[in-house]
Amino acid sequence: MVKITKKGQKAWVTFSVIPNDGESVAVCGEWSDWEDEPMKVKKSGEFYVTKVLPLESEYQFGYRINGDRWECDNELERVLSPFGSHNALLKL
């Protein structure tokens, strides 16, 4: 799930996911050249992280579960990646 709060020319974007069997989750996206960004975990098992990104932008991203499984956000549009999998598309 993605929650977007717009302020001025920026957006505070909170990414959250509850994996079925995740011990670690990282968000990876175009904004960071696809580098893994570890997510924090709540007691409920939900992983989350908040990023500040510029408005009027689009980014592809996904979640890396346990270092090897790739998942997309179920609530956003999906696009085909060059690797034959799918990425979520975030439009700000």
Secondary structure, 3 states (H helix, E strand, C coil): CEEEEEECCEEEEEEEECCCCCCCEEEEEHHHCCCCEECEECCCCCEEEEEEEECCCEEEEEEEECCCEEECCCCCCEEECCCCCEEEEEEC
